[in-house]
Amino acid sequence: MTVCTIRDGKREEIEFKEGVFSKRYNGNPVHPELEINQNGTEVTWQPSEEFFTHTEVEINKIKSLFKTISCLCPGLTINLDNNGEKISYYSTRGLNDLVDDAIGDKEIIKNRFDMKFAEGKNKMDLVMTYTSNYSSTIVPYVNTGLTESGPHITQLKTTLTREFNKFFREKKWLKEKDENLTGDDIQEGMYLVFNITAPNVSYDAQVKSRITKIDVKPFLQSVTENLQIWLDNNEKEIKAIADKAINARKARDAAKKAREAVRETQKKKKEKVLKFDSKLADCYSKDRSRCEIYITEGDSASGNLKTARDNEFQAVMPVRGKILNCQKASLAQIQKNAEIMTMIDAFGLTIDPKTMKVTYEPEDLRYGKIIIMSDADVDGAHIKNLFYTFVWNFCPQLIIDGYIYAGVPPLYKLTIGKEYKYIKNDEVLAEWKAANPGKKFSVNRLKGLGEMSVEETEETLTNVNNRIIKQITVEDVSSTDVLFDQLMGTGVTARKLYIKEHSHEATYNAE
């Protein structure tokens, strides 16, 4: 890794090889192409095989990071040279560019709350808007680092809740007899990004995601003053925000009634007996962490799985058709959906009457692996996506904790004389053909789970030594929320854009 900085006609460079300091240079620029007034920093690096198992640079993460930094520091230019692929990142609108990318066409107000504050070493940029979404998103940066929690977040939420309630009462949108709206009510649909620059910030760990100490008084005072001006100057648009918040309270009241209904139902359960759909073929092992369940579409797909499985630790449960798209579904809606409620019971999940979320205790989970198994076609991919959407919206911890898997049925059965092997996809088939020129073989396209024989199902889907299953993981919760909203939500523009950008990754099979 080499880092070269040029400022005011002087150049400093430091180099490391295999993690060890190599050399350092101080002085005037030595390269003729460097002008005397050129300023900036260049970092060149290559991961070493000595330290990394995989040395491929995750270039998409790098691109996303550089785009974010350019928006946090408007006016800064970042030039990326990825082995000849050159991209320049620059933003004039700062945080507004980040907000545009995140919310797409869902904004319900025209004039965003956009403020800048600078006093000594303290600086703050903040942009807030409202969307048609039912969830809220706060993206908090401190000294250009993304954070998760701390007084800078909690006290900002308190300030916003107080000022909005105060304004709503002044305009008589909240009556004297009405209770104040909660923070959750007011934040419904909110998308807020801010970047604080402050000295003497303390963190609880090296990754600097949780802040334990920061002086937020000067920032909150500025937010309060600027917010009051914004509210006064945008009364018509603020009315739309008030209506949305009041409707959120009505939904909260309805959820309260639903919680009471859940509690009443739980009182009636004298013993913990799970009443599953009769189509569930359960396993009998008492070591539930070793057990696994296959979720399939329909009876035909599940029939062979039930025969081919090891019923000591493998369970199979078919669901009827495509389940409900849960991106915008309420808990009351999923409680009316037989397939989803059967899965909730079968997995060992519970509906928390306090939060109205689907939750679990690890010791109550009935399966260590939950495997969604569908055909390798467009419908199969849609079934998987609907399943992931349900889990992510109502019990994302199942994914975060590593319980969710996807089965990968092979596309081809390759026969060479009396021997045969299964091929995962077209790429692997092409590699085999290239490595075995002149060999005689026949290829059968495996149509779907319901059309495979019991032997093929056992060899490719249930045999733990031969099958292919992939664990579903999430690296960035906030980005995952945005992606689910874009791809599975009601908006169309963001979905079309995603399809256009990723169309080159799509494959087509004439069969």
C-alpha positions as CSV (number, residue, x, y, z in Angstrom):
1,M,0.0,0.0,0.0
2,T,1.3,3.4,-1.0
3,V,-0.2,6.7,0.2
4,C,1.0,9.9,-1.5
5,T,-0.2,13.4,-0.3
6,I,0.6,16.7,-2.1
7,R,-0.2,20.0,-0.6
8,D,1.2,23.5,-1.2
9,G,3.9,22.2,-3.6
10,K,5.2,19.6,-1.2
11,R,4.9,15.9,-1.4
12,E,5.0,13.2,1.3
13,E,4.8,9.5,0.5
14,I,4.8,6.4,2.6
15,E,4.9,2.7,1.5
16,F,4.1,-0.6,3.1
17,K,4.8,-4.1,1.7
18,E,3.2,-7.2,3.1
19,G,2.1,-5.1,6.1
20,V,5.6,-3.9,6.9
21,F,6.9,-0.3,6.5
22,S,9.0,0.0,3.4
23,K,10.0,3.6,2.8
24,R,9.0,7.2,3.3
25,Y,9.7,10.3,1.2
26,N,9.4,14.0,2.2
27,G,10.0,16.9,-0.1
28,N,9.0,18.7,-3.3
29,P,7.2,16.9,-6.1
30,V,9.5,14.7,-8.2
31,H,7.0,13.7,-10.9
32,P,6.9,16.3,-13.8
33,E,3.2,15.8,-14.3
34,L,2.4,17.1,-10.8
35,E,1.7,20.8,-10.9
36,I,2.9,23.1,-8.1
37,N,-0.7,23.9,-7.1
38,Q,-2.0,20.4,-7.2
39,N,-3.4,19.2,-3.9
40,G,-4.8,15.8,-2.9
41,T,-4.1,12.3,-1.7
42,E,-3.7,9.1,-3.7
43,V,-3.9,5.7,-2.1
44,T,-2.9,2.6,-4.1
45,W,-3.4,-0.8,-2.6
46,Q,-3.5,-4.5,-3.4
47,P,-4.6,-7.1,-0.8
48,S,-1.9,-9.7,0.0
49,E,-2.5,-13.4,-0.2
50,E,-0.4,-13.8,2.9
51,F,-3.1,-12.1,5.0
52,F,-6.3,-12.6,3.1
53,T,-8.0,-15.9,2.0
54,H,-9.7,-14.0,-0.9
55,T,-7.8,-11.1,-2.4
56,E,-10.6,-9.9,-4.7
57,V,-11.5,-6.3,-3.8
58,E,-15.3,-5.9,-3.1
59,I,-15.4,-3.1,-5.5
60,N,-19.2,-2.4,-5.1
61,K,-18.6,-1.7,-1.4
62,I,-15.7,0.7,-2.3
63,K,-17.9,2.5,-4.9
64,S,-20.8,2.8,-2.4
65,L,-18.4,4.2,0.3
66,F,-16.8,6.7,-2.1
67,K,-20.2,7.9,-3.3
68,T,-21.3,8.4,0.4
69,I,-18.1,10.3,1.3
70,S,-18.4,12.6,-1.6
71,C,-22.0,13.5,-0.5
72,L,-20.9,13.9,3.1
73,C,-18.1,16.3,1.9
74,P,-19.6,18.2,-1.0
75,G,-17.0,19.7,-3.2
76,L,-14.5,16.8,-2.6
77,T,-13.6,14.8,-5.7
78,I,-12.7,11.1,-5.3
79,N,-11.2,9.4,-8.4
80,L,-11.3,5.6,-8.4
81,D,-9.1,3.7,-10.8
82,N,-10.0,0.0,-10.5
83,N,-7.5,-1.7,-12.9
84,G,-8.4,0.7,-15.7
85,E,-12.0,1.3,-14.8
86,K,-12.0,5.0,-13.9
87,I,-14.9,6.6,-11.9
88,S,-15.0,10.1,-10.5
89,Y,-17.3,10.9,-7.5
90,Y,-18.3,14.5,-6.8
91,S,-21.4,16.0,-5.2
92,T,-22.6,19.6,-5.1
93,R,-25.9,19.0,-3.3
94,G,-24.3,16.9,-0.5
95,L,-26.8,15.0,1.7
96,N,-29.6,15.8,-0.7
97,D,-28.0,13.4,-3.2
98,L,-28.0,10.6,-0.7
99,V,-31.6,11.2,0.1
100,D,-32.6,11.3,-3.6
101,D,-30.9,7.9,-4.1
102,A,-32.6,6.4,-1.1
103,I,-36.2,7.5,-1.5
104,G,-36.8,7.5,-5.2
105,D,-40.2,8.9,-6.1
106,K,-41.9,8.4,-2.7
107,E,-41.4,11.9,-1.4
108,I,-44.6,13.5,-0.3
109,I,-43.3,17.0,0.4
110,K,-41.6,19.5,-1.9
111,N,-39.5,21.6,0.5
112,R,-37.1,19.5,2.6
113,F,-35.8,20.6,5.9
114,D,-32.2,21.3,5.0
115,M,-29.9,23.0,7.5
116,K,-26.2,23.7,8.0
117,F,-24.6,24.7,11.3
118,A,-21.0,25.7,12.1
119,E,-19.7,27.1,15.3
120,G,-16.0,26.6,16.1
121,K,-15.1,23.0,15.8
122,N,-18.8,22.0,15.8
123,K,-20.5,21.5,12.4
124,M,-23.7,19.8,11.3
125,D,-25.4,19.1,8.0
126,L,-28.9,17.7,8.2
127,V,-31.6,16.9,5.6
128,M,-35.0,15.6,6.5
129,T,-38.0,14.8,4.3
130,Y,-41.1,12.6,4.4
131,T,-42.1,9.7,2.1
132,S,-45.2,7.6,1.6
133,N,-43.5,4.7,3.5
134,Y,-44.8,3.4,6.8
135,S,-41.3,3.1,8.3
136,S,-38.8,5.7,9.3
137,T,-35.1,5.9,8.5
138,I,-32.5,7.9,10.3
139,V,-29.0,7.7,8.9
140,P,-26.6,9.3,11.5
141,Y,-23.0,10.1,10.6
142,V,-20.5,11.5,13.1
143,N,-17.2,12.7,11.8
144,T,-18.2,11.0,8.5
145,G,-18.5,7.6,10.2
146,L,-21.9,5.8,10.2
147,T,-23.2,5.2,13.7
148,E,-25.9,3.0,15.3
149,S,-26.8,4.5,18.6
150,G,-26.0,7.3,21.0
151,P,-27.3,10.5,22.6
152,H,-27.0,12.3,19.2
153,I,-29.8,10.1,17.9
154,T,-32.1,9.8,20.9
155,Q,-32.0,13.5,21.8
156,L,-32.5,14.5,18.2
157,K,-35.6,12.3,18.1
158,T,-36.9,13.9,21.3
159,T,-36.3,17.4,19.9
160,L,-38.2,16.6,16.7
161,T,-41.2,15.0,18.6
162,R,-41.4,18.0,20.9
163,E,-41.3,20.7,18.1
164,F,-43.8,18.8,15.8
165,N,-46.3,18.3,18.7
166,K,-46.0,22.0,19.7
167,F,-46.6,23.2,16.1
168,F,-49.5,20.8,15.6
169,R,-51.2,22.1,18.7
170,E,-50.7,25.7,17.7
171,K,-52.5,25.0,14.4
172,K,-55.3,23.1,16.2
173,W,-54.6,20.0,14.3
174,L,-54.2,18.3,17.7
175,K,-57.2,19.2,20.0
176,E,-56.8,20.0,23.7
177,K,-58.2,16.6,24.6
178,D,-55.9,14.7,22.3
179,E,-52.7,13.1,23.7
180,N,-49.4,14.2,22.2
181,L,-48.3,12.1,19.2
182,T,-45.5,9.7,20.0
183,G,-42.1,9.8,18.3
184,D,-43.0,6.7,16.3
185,D,-46.2,8.4,15.0
186,I,-44.3,11.6,13.9
187,Q,-41.4,9.6,12.4
188,E,-43.6,7.5,10.2
189,G,-42.4,8.0,6.6
190,M,-39.5,10.2,7.8
191,Y,-36.1,9.9,6.0
192,L,-33.4,11.9,7.8
193,V,-29.6,12.0,7.2
194,F,-27.2,14.1,9.2
195,N,-23.4,14.4,9.6
196,I,-22.0,15.9,12.8
197,T,-18.4,17.0,13.1
198,A,-17.4,17.3,16.7
199,P,-14.4,17.0,19.0
200,N,-14.1,14.8,22.1
201,V,-16.4,12.0,20.9
202,S,-16.2,8.8,22.9
203,Y,-17.2,5.3,21.5
204,D,-17.8,2.0,23.1
205,A,-15.7,0.0,20.7
206,Q,-13.1,0.2,18.0
207,V,-15.6,0.0,15.2
208,K,-17.0,3.4,16.5
209,S,-20.7,2.5,15.8
210,R,-22.0,3.3,19.2
211,I,-21.3,6.7,20.8
212,T,-21.2,7.0,24.5
213,K,-20.2,10.6,24.9
214,I,-20.9,13.7,22.7
215,D,-21.9,17.3,23.5
216,V,-25.1,17.7,21.5
217,K,-26.4,20.9,23.0
218,P,-25.1,23.3,20.3
219,F,-26.5,21.0,17.5
220,L,-29.9,20.6,19.1
221,Q,-30.3,24.3,19.7
222,S,-29.6,25.0,16.0
223,V,-32.0,22.2,15.0
224,T,-34.7,23.7,17.1
225,E,-34.3,27.2,15.7
226,N,-34.1,26.1,12.1
227,L,-36.9,23.6,12.5
228,Q,-39.3,26.3,13.9
229,I,-38.6,28.5,10.9
230,W,-39.1,25.6,8.5
231,L,-42.4,24.7,10.1
232,D,-43.7,28.3,9.9
233,N,-42.8,28.7,6.3
234,N,-44.2,25.3,5.1
235,E,-47.6,25.0,6.8
236,K,-49.4,23.4,3.9
237,E,-46.8,20.6,3.6
238,I,-46.5,20.2,7.3
239,K,-50.3,19.5,7.4
240,A,-49.7,16.4,5.2
241,I,-47.1,15.3,7.8
242,A,-49.5,15.9,10.6
243,D,-52.3,13.9,8.8
244,K,-49.8,11.0,8.3
245,A,-48.8,11.1,12.0
246,I,-52.4,11.1,13.2
247,N,-53.2,8.2,10.9
248,A,-50.2,6.4,12.4
249,R,-51.7,6.9,15.9
250,K,-55.0,5.4,14.7
251,A,-53.1,2.4,13.4
252,R,-51.2,2.2,16.8
253,D,-54.6,2.2,18.6
254,A,-55.8,-0.6,16.3
255,A,-52.6,-2.5,17.0
256,K,-53.3,-2.1,20.8
257,K,-56.6,-3.8,20.3
258,A,-54.9,-6.6,18.3
259,R,-52.4,-7.0,21.2
260,E,-55.3,-7.5,23.6
261,A,-56.8,-10.1,21.3
262,V,-53.4,-11.9,21.2
263,R,-53.2,-11.9,25.0
264,E,-56.7,-13.2,25.3
265,T,-55.8,-16.1,22.9
266,Q,-52.7,-16.9,24.8
267,K,-54.6,-17.1,28.1
268,K,-56.8,-19.7,26.6
269,K,-53.8,-22.0,25.9
270,K,-53.6,-24.2,28.9
271,E,-50.6,-26.1,27.6
272,K,-48.0,-25.5,24.9
273,V,-49.2,-27.7,22.1
274,L,-48.4,-26.9,18.5
275,K,-51.2,-27.5,16.1
276,F,-49.7,-27.7,12.7
277,D,-51.1,-27.9,9.3
278,S,-51.7,-31.6,8.6
279,K,-49.4,-31.3,5.5
280,L,-46.4,-30.7,7.7
281,A,-44.2,-33.8,7.7
282,D,-42.2,-33.3,10.9
283,C,-39.0,-35.0,12.2
284,Y,-38.7,-36.8,15.5
285,S,-35.2,-35.9,16.8
286,K,-35.3,-34.2,20.2
287,D,-32.1,-32.2,19.3
288,R,-34.0,-29.4,17.6
289,S,-30.8,-27.4,16.8
290,R,-29.8,-30.3,14.5
291,C,-33.2,-30.4,12.8
292,E,-34.1,-28.6,9.6
293,I,-37.2,-27.9,7.7
294,Y,-37.8,-27.6,3.9
295,I,-40.4,-25.0,2.8
296,T,-41.7,-25.9,-0.7
297,E,-44.5,-24.8,-3.0
298,G,-47.4,-27.3,-3.4
299,D,-47.8,-31.0,-2.8
300,S,-46.0,-32.2,-6.0
301,A,-42.7,-30.5,-5.0
302,S,-42.9,-31.7,-1.4
303,G,-43.9,-35.3,-2.2
304,N,-40.5,-36.5,-3.3
305,L,-38.8,-34.5,-0.5
306,K,-41.0,-36.3,2.1
307,T,-39.9,-39.7,0.7
308,A,-36.2,-38.8,0.2
309,R,-35.6,-37.0,3.5
310,D,-34.1,-38.4,6.7
311,N,-37.2,-38.1,8.9
312,E,-35.0,-38.2,12.0
313,F,-34.0,-34.6,11.5
314,Q,-35.5,-33.3,8.3
315,A,-39.0,-31.9,8.1
316,V,-41.0,-30.8,5.0
317,M,-43.8,-28.3,4.8
318,P,-45.6,-27.3,1.6
319,V,-47.2,-23.9,1.3
320,R,-50.1,-23.2,-1.1
321,G,-49.0,-21.0,-4.0
322,K,-47.2,-17.8,-3.5
323,I,-47.4,-16.4,0.0
324,L,-48.5,-12.8,0.8
325,N,-46.1,-10.0,-0.1
326,C,-45.4,-8.7,3.4
327,Q,-43.5,-5.6,2.4
328,K,-46.5,-3.4,3.2
329,A,-48.6,-5.9,5.2
330,S,-49.6,-5.3,8.7
331,L,-49.5,-7.9,11.5
332,A,-53.2,-8.1,11.4
333,Q,-53.1,-9.1,7.7
334,I,-50.5,-11.8,8.2
335,Q,-52.5,-13.2,11.1
336,K,-55.3,-13.9,8.5
337,N,-52.9,-15.7,6.2
338,A,-53.0,-19.4,6.9
339,E,-49.6,-20.2,5.3
340,I,-47.7,-17.6,7.2
341,M,-49.3,-18.4,10.5
342,T,-48.5,-22.1,10.0
343,M,-44.9,-21.3,9.4
344,I,-44.8,-19.1,12.5
345,D,-46.1,-21.9,14.6
346,A,-43.9,-24.6,13.0
347,F,-40.7,-22.6,13.3
348,G,-41.3,-21.9,17.0
349,L,-41.9,-18.2,16.7
350,T,-44.2,-16.1,18.8
351,I,-46.1,-12.8,18.3
352,D,-45.0,-10.4,21.0
353,P,-48.1,-8.7,22.3
354,K,-46.1,-5.7,23.5
355,T,-44.3,-4.9,20.2
356,M,-46.6,-6.7,17.8
357,K,-43.5,-8.2,16.2
358,V,-42.7,-11.8,15.4
359,T,-39.9,-12.9,17.7
360,Y,-38.3,-16.0,19.2
361,E,-36.1,-17.4,21.9
362,P,-33.3,-19.7,20.5
363,E,-34.3,-22.5,22.8
364,D,-37.8,-22.4,21.5
365,L,-36.8,-22.7,17.8
366,R,-37.8,-26.0,16.4
367,Y,-35.3,-26.1,13.6
368,G,-31.6,-25.1,13.3
369,K,-32.0,-24.6,9.5
370,I,-35.0,-23.2,7.7
371,I,-34.5,-24.0,4.0
372,I,-36.6,-22.4,1.3
373,M,-36.7,-24.8,-1.7
374,S,-38.1,-23.9,-5.1
375,D,-37.6,-24.5,-8.7
376,A,-34.7,-22.9,-10.6
377,D,-36.9,-20.6,-12.7
378,V,-38.5,-17.2,-12.5
379,D,-41.5,-18.4,-10.4
380,G,-39.1,-20.2,-8.0
381,A,-37.1,-17.0,-7.6
382,H,-40.3,-15.1,-6.9
383,I,-41.4,-17.7,-4.2
384,K,-38.0,-17.3,-2.5
385,N,-38.2,-13.5,-2.6
386,L,-41.7,-13.5,-1.0
387,F,-40.4,-15.8,1.7
388,Y,-37.4,-13.5,2.4
389,T,-39.7,-10.5,2.4
390,F,-41.9,-12.1,5.1
391,V,-38.9,-13.0,7.3
392,W,-37.2,-9.6,6.9
393,N,-40.2,-7.5,7.6
394,F,-41.5,-9.5,10.6
395,C,-38.6,-11.5,12.1
396,P,-35.3,-10.2,10.5
397,Q,-33.3,-11.7,13.4
398,L,-33.8,-15.1,11.9
399,I,-31.7,-14.0,8.9
400,I,-29.2,-12.0,11.0
401,D,-28.7,-15.0,13.3
402,G,-28.1,-17.3,10.4
403,Y,-31.1,-19.6,10.4
404,I,-32.4,-19.0,6.9
405,Y,-31.0,-21.0,3.9
406,A,-31.9,-21.4,0.3
407,G,-31.7,-24.7,-1.5
408,V,-30.0,-24.7,-4.9
409,P,-31.3,-27.6,-7.1
410,P,-29.0,-28.5,-10.0
411,L,-30.0,-27.5,-13.5
412,Y,-28.6,-30.5,-15.3
413,K,-27.9,-34.2,-15.0
414,L,-24.8,-35.2,-17.0
415,T,-24.5,-38.8,-18.1
416,I,-21.2,-40.2,-19.2
417,G,-21.6,-43.9,-20.1
418,K,-22.9,-45.6,-17.0
419,E,-21.9,-42.8,-14.7
420,Y,-23.6,-39.5,-14.1
421,K,-23.1,-36.3,-12.2
422,Y,-25.2,-33.2,-11.4
423,I,-24.3,-29.8,-12.7
424,K,-25.3,-26.7,-10.8
425,N,-25.7,-24.2,-13.7
426,D,-24.7,-23.3,-17.2
427,E,-21.3,-21.9,-16.1
428,V,-20.3,-25.2,-14.5
429,L,-21.5,-27.1,-17.5
430,A,-19.4,-25.0,-19.8
431,E,-16.4,-25.5,-17.5
432,W,-16.9,-29.3,-17.6
433,K,-17.2,-29.4,-21.4
434,A,-14.0,-27.3,-21.7
435,A,-12.1,-29.6,-19.3
436,N,-13.3,-32.8,-21.0
437,P,-13.0,-32.3,-24.8
438,G,-14.0,-35.3,-26.9
439,K,-15.9,-37.1,-24.2
440,K,-19.3,-38.5,-25.1
441,F,-22.1,-37.5,-22.8
442,S,-25.8,-36.6,-22.6
443,V,-27.4,-33.7,-20.8
444,N,-30.8,-33.7,-19.2
445,R,-32.4,-30.5,-18.1
446,L,-34.0,-31.0,-14.7
447,K,-37.4,-29.4,-15.0
448,G,-38.4,-28.9,-11.4
449,L,-38.7,-30.4,-7.9
450,G,-42.0,-32.1,-8.7
451,E,-40.6,-33.8,-11.8
452,M,-37.4,-35.2,-10.2
453,S,-37.3,-38.9,-9.1
454,V,-37.0,-39.8,-5.5
455,E,-33.5,-40.9,-6.1
456,E,-32.6,-37.6,-7.8
457,T,-34.2,-35.7,-5.0
458,E,-32.3,-37.6,-2.3
459,E,-28.9,-37.2,-4.1
460,T,-29.2,-33.5,-4.8
461,L,-31.6,-32.0,-2.2
462,T,-31.6,-33.9,1.0
463,N,-28.3,-35.7,1.2
464,V,-26.3,-33.3,3.4
465,N,-23.0,-34.4,1.8
466,N,-24.1,-33.7,-1.8
467,R,-26.7,-31.0,-1.7
468,I,-26.1,-27.3,-2.2
469,I,-27.7,-24.9,0.3
470,K,-26.7,-21.3,0.7
471,Q,-27.0,-19.4,4.0
472,I,-28.8,-16.0,3.6
473,T,-26.8,-13.3,5.1
474,V,-27.0,-9.5,5.5
475,E,-24.0,-7.2,5.7
476,D,-25.8,-3.8,5.8
477,V,-29.2,-3.6,7.5
478,S,-30.0,-0.1,6.3
479,S,-29.2,-0.9,2.7
480,T,-31.2,-4.1,2.9
481,D,-34.2,-2.2,4.2
482,V,-33.9,0.1,1.2
483,L,-33.5,-2.7,-1.3
484,F,-36.6,-4.6,0.0
485,D,-38.6,-1.4,-0.2
486,Q,-37.4,-0.7,-3.7
487,L,-37.9,-4.2,-5.1
488,M,-41.0,-5.4,-3.1
489,G,-42.7,-2.2,-2.2
490,T,-45.4,-0.3,-4.1
491,G,-43.1,2.1,-5.9
492,V,-42.3,1.4,-9.5
493,T,-39.6,3.9,-10.5
494,A,-36.9,2.5,-8.2
495,R,-37.7,-1.1,-9.3
496,K,-37.5,-0.2,-13.0
497,L,-34.1,1.5,-12.4
498,Y,-32.8,-1.5,-10.6
499,I,-33.9,-3.9,-13.4
500,K,-32.2,-1.7,-16.0
501,E,-28.9,-1.5,-14.0
502,H,-28.8,-5.2,-13.4
503,S,-30.3,-6.5,-16.7
504,H,-26.9,-7.7,-17.8
505,E,-26.9,-10.2,-14.9
506,A,-30.1,-11.9,-16.1
507,T,-30.1,-15.2,-17.9
508,Y,-32.7,-16.7,-20.2
509,N,-33.4,-20.3,-20.9
510,A,-35.7,-21.1,-23.8
511,E,-37.1,-24.1,-22.0
